[in-house]
Amino acid sequence: KVLAENDQLRKEADDLGPRAELDYWKKRLSKFSYLTDQLKSPDVKAVLGVLTAAKSKLLKNWRALDIRITDAANEAKDNVKYLYSLEKYCDPLYNSDPVSMVDAIPGLINAIKMIQSISWYYNTSEKISSLFVKVS
C-alpha cells in the first residue's frame, strides 16, 4: 500500500511553501524507515529463511518489493538531507517583509542549484520545478 501511494502523483494546494516539501519528505522518510526496520527484524529474517529453504517462488517478488522499499527509503533520506540545507534560506520567506526577503533569494537559488547538481534523486526537472513553485 505504501509503495502504491509512493507511485501516485502528488496533489497539492497552490499556496504551499517550501517547508511543505520538506515536511512531505520527512513523512515519507519516517514511513519507509519504519518499513526497512521491519524488514531487518528477526521475524522477517526467519520467514525468509523458511522461504529460501523451501525454494519458494515468492522470494522473487519479495526481493523486488525489498528493493523498491529500500530505494524509496534512500530517496526520502537523500531528499530530506538536501531540503534541510534550504531551511536557513527559506526562513526569511516566512518571517520577513518583501524587501528583506530579497537578500535571501541569491542564497536560496544557489542552494537549489546545488541540490539539482548533486542530489541522486531530487535532480529531476519536475521536482526542481515544483520546488521553485513552492518558493515563489
trRosetta pair geometry for C-beta under 8 A, 3 or more apart (Angstrom, degrees):
i j d omega theta_ij theta_ji phi_ij phi_ji
1 4 5.7 -53 -149 33 31 113
1 5 6.6 31 152 -16 64 104
2 5 5.7 -52 -150 37 33 112
2 6 6.3 42 148 -27 63 106
2 31 5.7 180 -145 162 132 126
2 32 7.3 166 152 -80 137 71
2 35 6.5 -144 68 -62 160 146
2 69 7.8 58 91 -114 120 95
3 6 5.2 -50 -148 31 35 121
3 7 6.6 32 155 -19 65 104
3 65 7.1 -112 -38 -144 159 83
3 68 5.6 45 -129 130 133 131
3 69 6.8 -79 -74 -77 111 74
3 72 6.9 -147 -111 -31 76 156
4 7 6.0 -58 -152 35 32 108
4 8 7.0 39 150 -32 62 102
5 8 5.8 -50 -154 18 36 116
6 28 7.4 104 -109 -140 94 117
6 72 5.3 -33 -148 -128 157 140
10 24 7.4 27 -133 -155 145 149
12 16 5.4 -59 171 5 117 145
12 20 7.2 122 -153 139 129 140
13 16 5.4 121 70 -35 86 94
14 133 8.0 -86 -153 165 67 116
16 20 3.9 -53 -176 28 116 163
16 21 7.7 124 137 -39 119 71
16 134 5.6 -41 105 -124 85 98
17 20 5.8 124 61 -3 52 98
17 90 7.2 127 156 -169 112 118
17 93 6.6 161 -156 120 127 126
17 94 6.7 102 156 -78 169 99
17 134 5.6 98 -176 176 24 88
17 135 7.5 67 -160 -98 69 30
18 21 5.5 -43 -162 25 52 116
18 22 7.0 48 146 -14 71 99
18 83 7.8 -174 171 -160 95 99
18 86 6.1 -104 160 132 140 137
18 90 4.7 -124 73 -117 131 138
18 93 7.1 74 19 64 115 154
18 131 6.6 49 -120 -161 95 78
18 134 4.7 127 -76 122 54 115
18 135 5.2 34 -56 -79 117 70
19 22 5.5 -53 -154 39 43 111
19 23 6.1 45 149 -21 72 105
19 87 7.9 70 -100 -118 82 80
19 90 6.4 161 -54 140 80 145
19 94 7.2 28 -22 -61 131 142
20 23 5.5 -52 -145 38 33 114
20 24 6.3 41 153 -26 65 103
20 134 6.4 -142 53 -142 105 132
21 24 5.7 -50 -150 30 30 114
21 25 6.7 19 156 -9 63 106
21 83 6.0 -150 115 -136 102 138
21 130 7.3 138 -103 124 123 102
21 131 5.9 46 -99 -108 170 80
21 134 5.6 -178 -32 45 117 175
22 25 6.1 -61 -149 42 31 103
22 26 6.2 34 153 -22 67 108
22 80 7.0 90 -153 -131 74 66
22 83 4.4 178 -96 139 85 129
22 84 6.8 110 -135 -72 125 54
22 86 7.5 -152 -62 63 120 111
22 87 7.0 53 -79 -78 165 95
23 26 5.6 -54 -144 35 31 113
23 27 6.5 32 157 -19 64 103
24 27 6.1 -59 -157 33 28 109
24 28 6.6 23 150 -14 63 108
25 28 5.4 -52 -145 40 38 113
25 29 6.1 45 152 -25 67 102
25 76 5.5 169 -169 -150 79 73
25 79 4.4 -127 -142 109 147 118
25 80 4.9 -170 125 -70 115 76
25 83 6.0 133 44 15 146 151
26 29 5.5 -49 -146 33 32 115
26 30 6.5 36 152 -22 62 103
26 80 5.7 103 -82 -115 64 121
27 30 5.6 -52 -152 33 32 114
27 31 6.6 32 152 -18 65 104
28 31 5.7 -53 -148 36 35 111
28 32 6.1 17 162 -5 69 111
28 72 7.3 -111 174 166 110 97
28 76 4.2 -150 111 -111 102 130
29 32 6.3 -65 -141 47 26 99
29 33 5.8 29 160 -23 65 112
29 73 7.2 88 -138 -150 56 63
29 76 3.9 -177 -77 142 68 118
29 77 5.7 114 -126 -74 111 55
29 79 8.0 -151 -59 63 108 93
29 80 5.2 -9 -46 -32 149 144
30 33 5.9 -54 -139 35 23 111
30 34 6.5 26 158 -20 59 106
31 34 6.0 -62 -160 33 26 111
31 35 6.6 21 150 -15 64 108
31 76 8.0 -178 53 -85 85 172
32 35 5.3 -49 -145 38 40 114
32 36 6.2 39 156 -18 69 102
32 69 6.3 173 -148 -172 93 75
32 72 5.0 -152 -111 110 145 97
32 73 3.7 -165 141 -87 120 77
32 76 5.4 147 37 21 135 144
33 36 5.9 -53 -144 38 31 107
33 37 6.3 35 153 -21 63 105
33 73 6.1 127 -70 -142 51 113
33 76 7.9 -115 -35 89 87 133
33 77 7.8 105 -72 -70 102 103
34 37 5.7 -55 -151 35 30 113
34 38 6.5 30 151 -19 64 105
35 38 5.6 -54 -150 35 33 112
35 39 6.4 35 152 -22 66 104
35 69 5.2 -119 126 -163 131 128
35 73 7.1 -145 67 -67 102 120
36 39 5.4 -49 -147 33 37 115
36 40 6.7 30 154 -15 64 106
36 69 6.3 170 -74 139 77 109
36 70 6.4 98 -106 -99 115 66
36 73 5.0 20 -37 -75 134 168
37 40 5.9 -64 -154 39 32 107
37 41 7.1 55 145 -51 62 90
38 41 5.5 -28 -159 -11 41 120
38 44 6.5 105 150 -38 66 142
39 44 5.6 -134 -150 132 35 166
39 66 6.1 131 -152 -126 145 95
39 69 6.7 147 -43 98 148 147
40 44 7.2 49 36 61 8 130
40 45 7.5 16 -171 -48 36 107
41 44 4.9 91 61 9 84 101
41 45 7.0 -151 96 -4 43 88
42 45 5.5 -57 -145 40 34 112
42 46 6.2 39 155 -25 67 103
43 46 5.7 -53 -151 32 30 112
43 47 6.6 28 152 -16 64 104
44 47 5.7 -52 -149 36 35 111
44 48 6.3 35 152 -18 66 106
45 48 5.6 -54 -146 39 32 112
45 49 6.3 40 151 -25 64 103
46 49 5.5 -51 -152 31 32 115
46 50 6.7 31 151 -17 64 102
47 50 5.7 -53 -153 35 34 111
47 51 6.4 32 151 -17 67 106
48 51 5.6 -53 -144 39 34 111
48 52 6.1 37 154 -22 66 106
48 59 7.5 95 -149 -116 79 95
48 62 7.1 175 -110 147 95 154
49 52 5.7 -53 -146 36 29 112
49 53 6.3 28 155 -18 64 106
50 53 5.7 -54 -146 38 30 110
50 54 6.2 18 157 -9 65 112
51 54 5.8 -63 -144 46 29 104
51 56 4.1 -70 -160 31 82 133
51 58 5.8 -89 -147 72 131 108
51 59 5.3 154 139 -68 120 94
51 62 7.1 78 119 -3 166 158
52 55 7.3 25 -180 -75 33 41
52 56 7.6 -60 -56 23 22 91
52 59 6.5 89 -84 -94 63 142
56 59 5.5 122 80 -23 85 91
57 60 6.4 -32 -179 16 58 110
57 61 7.9 50 135 -3 69 101
58 61 5.6 -58 -161 43 53 110
58 62 5.8 57 143 -27 79 108
59 62 5.3 -55 -142 39 34 117
59 63 6.1 36 159 -22 68 103
60 63 6.0 -52 -148 33 27 109
60 64 6.6 27 152 -18 60 107
61 64 5.7 -57 -151 36 33 113
61 65 6.4 30 154 -16 67 106
62 65 5.9 -58 -150 38 30 108
62 66 6.2 32 152 -22 66 108
63 66 5.5 -52 -144 36 32 115
63 67 6.4 35 155 -21 64 103
64 67 5.9 -53 -151 33 29 112
64 68 6.6 27 152 -16 63 106
65 68 5.7 -56 -148 38 33 110
65 69 6.2 32 155 -18 68 107
66 69 5.9 -55 -145 38 29 109
66 70 6.2 28 156 -17 64 109
67 70 5.8 -57 -145 39 28 110
67 71 6.2 28 156 -19 64 109
68 71 5.8 -56 -145 38 28 111
68 72 6.3 27 156 -17 64 107
69 72 5.8 -56 -147 38 29 110
69 73 6.3 30 153 -19 64 107
70 73 5.7 -54 -147 37 31 112
70 74 6.3 31 154 -18 64 106
71 74 5.7 -54 -147 37 31 112
71 75 6.3 35 153 -22 64 104
72 75 5.6 -50 -146 34 32 114
72 76 6.4 31 155 -17 64 105
73 76 5.9 -54 -148 37 30 109
73 77 6.3 31 154 -19 64 108
74 77 5.7 -55 -145 38 30 112
74 78 6.1 29 157 -18 65 109
74 120 8.0 -34 143 83 108 137
74 121 7.6 155 117 -45 81 138
75 78 5.9 -58 -146 39 27 109
75 79 6.1 23 158 -16 64 111
75 120 7.9 -118 -107 94 65 99
75 121 4.2 151 -135 -133 83 162
76 79 5.9 -58 -142 40 28 109
76 80 6.2 29 159 -20 65 107
77 80 6.0 -55 -147 35 26 109
77 81 6.5 30 154 -22 61 107
78 81 5.7 -55 -153 32 30 114
78 82 6.6 15 157 -7 64 108
78 119 6.1 126 155 -153 111 90
78 120 5.7 -67 -162 45 163 99
78 121 5.0 117 83 21 135 118
78 122 6.9 -159 122 -14 100 100
79 82 6.1 -62 -147 43 31 102
79 83 5.9 26 159 -16 69 113
79 119 7.2 65 -93 -156 57 136
79 121 5.8 -75 -55 88 94 121
79 122 5.1 129 -110 -63 85 117
80 83 5.9 -59 -137 42 27 107
80 84 6.3 37 160 -28 63 103
81 84 6.1 -56 -158 25 24 113
81 85 7.5 26 147 -22 56 100
82 85 5.7 -46 -164 20 42 116
82 86 7.7 41 144 -19 63 97
82 114 7.9 -168 -150 108 104 91
82 115 4.5 112 173 -121 129 103
82 118 7.4 171 -107 83 126 107
82 119 5.1 -30 -51 -83 164 122
82 122 5.7 -142 69 32 149 152
83 86 5.6 -46 -164 24 48 115
83 87 7.6 73 142 -46 64 84
83 115 7.7 62 -70 -116 51 146
83 122 7.7 -178 -50 -107 89 161
84 87 5.6 -21 -164 -15 48 119
85 88 7.9 -48 179 20 40 96
85 111 5.6 -171 126 -159 101 116
85 114 7.4 -82 121 88 149 130
85 115 7.2 177 64 -68 126 103
86 89 5.5 -72 -166 49 58 107
86 90 5.4 53 142 -27 90 112
86 108 6.6 61 -150 -138 90 78
86 111 5.2 151 -96 127 71 139
86 112 7.0 52 -100 -67 120 74
86 115 7.6 -18 -52 -41 110 140
87 90 5.7 -62 -141 38 29 109
87 91 6.7 47 160 -39 64 93
88 91 6.1 -31 -152 5 32 116
88 107 7.9 -63 103 136 96 138
89 92 7.2 -51 -177 26 39 102
89 93 7.9 38 135 -16 62 107
89 104 5.2 145 -161 -178 69 100
89 107 4.8 -157 -107 107 118 103
89 108 3.8 163 156 -81 134 79
89 111 5.6 -164 0 12 152 147
90 93 5.2 -51 -163 29 56 119
90 94 6.7 40 148 -11 79 104
90 104 7.8 156 -71 161 15 139
90 108 6.9 106 -66 -113 60 119
90 135 7.5 -110 -109 -115 95 86
91 94 6.1 -68 -155 42 35 102
91 95 5.6 -13 166 16 75 122
91 104 7.8 -153 63 -123 67 153
92 95 6.2 -77 -121 58 29 85
92 96 4.3 -5 -165 2 76 134
92 100 6.1 -136 -162 128 112 95
92 101 5.2 156 138 -114 105 59
92 103 7.1 -117 -161 69 170 89
92 104 3.9 177 52 -32 141 151
93 96 7.3 -12 -60 38 13 96
93 101 5.8 76 -98 -134 53 116
93 104 6.7 -126 -43 92 77 146
93 108 7.8 70 -42 -86 122 156
93 135 7.0 -109 -107 -154 162 68
96 100 3.7 -119 -178 91 126 121
96 101 5.1 166 89 -61 119 70
96 104 7.5 153 29 -7 150 131
97 100 5.2 86 54 14 72 103
97 101 7.2 -126 98 -16 35 91
98 101 5.5 -49 -147 23 34 120
98 102 7.5 51 156 -36 60 89
99 102 6.3 -39 -172 3 36 114
100 103 6.4 -43 -175 19 51 110
100 104 7.9 39 140 -10 68 104
101 104 5.8 -64 -165 36 50 110
101 105 6.8 65 144 -44 77 95
102 105 5.8 -39 -158 3 38 120
103 106 7.9 -55 -178 23 36 96
104 107 5.9 -68 -164 47 51 109
104 108 5.7 52 145 -27 82 112
105 108 5.5 -60 -143 38 30 114
105 109 6.2 30 161 -19 68 106
106 109 5.8 -54 -145 36 31 110
106 110 6.3 29 157 -16 65 107
107 110 5.7 -56 -147 39 31 111
107 111 6.2 32 154 -21 66 107
108 111 5.7 -54 -146 35 29 111
108 112 6.5 28 155 -16 64 105
108 135 6.6 145 160 -145 136 138
109 112 5.8 -54 -148 37 31 110
109 113 6.3 36 150 -22 64 106
110 113 5.4 -51 -147 36 33 116
110 114 6.4 38 151 -22 64 102
111 114 5.5 -48 -150 32 33 115
111 115 6.6 36 150 -19 63 102
112 115 5.5 -49 -150 34 36 114
112 116 6.3 36 152 -20 65 105
112 128 6.7 113 177 -148 105 94
112 131 6.3 171 -130 117 118 133
112 132 7.1 92 -167 -74 160 83
112 135 7.7 -65 -64 -39 145 155
113 116 5.7 -55 -148 37 31 112
113 117 6.4 17 157 -10 65 111
114 117 6.1 -66 -146 43 27 102
114 118 5.8 -4 168 3 68 120
115 118 6.5 -73 -130 48 21 92
115 119 5.0 13 -175 -19 67 125
115 122 5.5 -46 168 103 106 129
115 123 7.2 -168 139 -82 65 71
115 128 7.5 162 98 -102 108 95
115 131 8.0 -40 89 87 149 177
116 119 7.0 -25 -92 30 14 104
116 122 7.4 -96 -90 115 45 85
116 123 5.1 108 -160 -131 48 76
116 128 5.1 38 -95 -96 113 139
117 123 7.0 122 -65 -121 10 122
118 123 7.6 -179 60 -72 31 122
119 122 3.9 -20 128 46 157 93
119 123 4.9 173 75 -42 88 89
120 123 7.2 -91 173 5 5 114
121 127 8.0 69 136 -18 68 172
122 127 5.1 -131 -157 124 63 147
122 128 7.3 107 156 -63 79 75
123 127 7.5 27 27 61 10 123
123 128 7.2 18 -151 -44 33 117
124 127 4.8 85 61 11 89 100
124 128 6.9 -167 86 -2 44 89
125 128 5.9 -59 -140 45 32 107
125 129 5.8 36 159 -23 67 111
126 129 5.9 -57 -144 37 23 111
126 130 6.3 25 156 -20 61 108
127 130 5.6 -52 -146 35 31 113
127 131 6.4 33 153 -20 63 105
128 131 5.6 -53 -150 35 33 114
128 132 6.5 34 151 -18 65 104
129 132 5.7 -54 -150 36 32 111
129 133 6.5 36 151 -21 65 102
130 133 5.7 -50 -151 32 33 114
130 134 6.6 32 150 -17 64 104
131 134 5.7 -54 -151 36 34 111
131 135 6.4 35 151 -20 66 104
132 135 5.5 -51 -145 35 35 113
132 136 6.3 27 157 -15 67 106
133 136 6.0 -59 -146 40 29 104
